[in-house]
């Protein structure tokens, strides 16, 4: 529990941060001296840590709201001067993004669960009701599967164009899954469930016609990055929905702004993954390269992805979860 003595000890730093923030708001960052700039960053970080401590005490809601407003004001100026560079992109991808993925893992796990439930239902429906599979896939694809032909052969004849189209489509899908969060997450939930259901229907239909290995050798390499990207985008959409529906002690506007900032950064981290997945889907997966090579690439990518997301940023002194993203 937050004590009065602790509050009194921290009050001077909060007042100092408030004064510096007010100066920056009225005169700009250039009005601060070198010492004041150093203090501004240090006090901001201390305030974010204090905010995390105060939020754990339900009896200190008014203090939490005050500190959240103060930190939010300072945050906009602490990070507004950062310029995008290759170094900042590298820092984001190597540390900030993995830390954010780990902190928002419950949302991503919920996204994965929705897809798996959809895949399970699609598989069961295909087994129990063949007409359902035909209605969903359409007669042309069903006929192709019944002839034991993969529908991906056309990609080989137009690799550059297909690669561009695939990347555009993949990015669009992840964006739609993410953007659905602003509508209370309903479109996000439906799209995740339907995408999983489609995978379940297609994989079961292919398995019934002895094409399971053909299908998964095609999906393996690009799927190692494409599917996690969709899961992460789904988690970002669910984060927005949670911020909108359950603001807690924050105002709904502040809660949504904070959730939106986190979700946008979560989505941004999937872009290089989708870029690589699009290249693999156009230039490797449809080819007649030995299946062992494709599955090896899949295993290598999954191993690298797991290591990146589980270990990236662990050596940073300032964990991103102590920094409210407003």
Order of alpha helices (4+ residues) and beta strands (2+ residues): alpha-alpha-alpha-alpha-alpha-alpha-alpha-alpha-alpha-alpha-alpha-alpha-alpha-alpha
